Amino acid sequence: MTKAVTWRGGLRLTADSESGWVSVALIGDQGKVLATSRPVEGSVTDGEVHFDGLNRLEDLAGRSVRLRFVLQRAKLFSFVLTR
């Protein structure tokens, strides 16, 4: 899990998950899961992460969240918060 960051509305990542997947959960201040991503599969460079559980992730913009990455037979190389 990352330290607290200010959510900007989107997330992109670079990962190698040819034989597995990467998923991400957005965790709020109180430790509650706000949204969970769809699994990202395959080798991805600067791929957009899509979340379930919220209609508009932009509504969280400016809020403090932590990111919890779950990797199954995958390597995470980088991630960036986007608008």
Secondary structure, DSSP 8 states (H G I E B T S, - for coil): ----EE--SEEEEEEEEEEEEEEEEEE-TTS-EEEEE--EEEEEEEEE--EES-S-GGGGTT-EEEEEEEEES-EEEEEEEE-
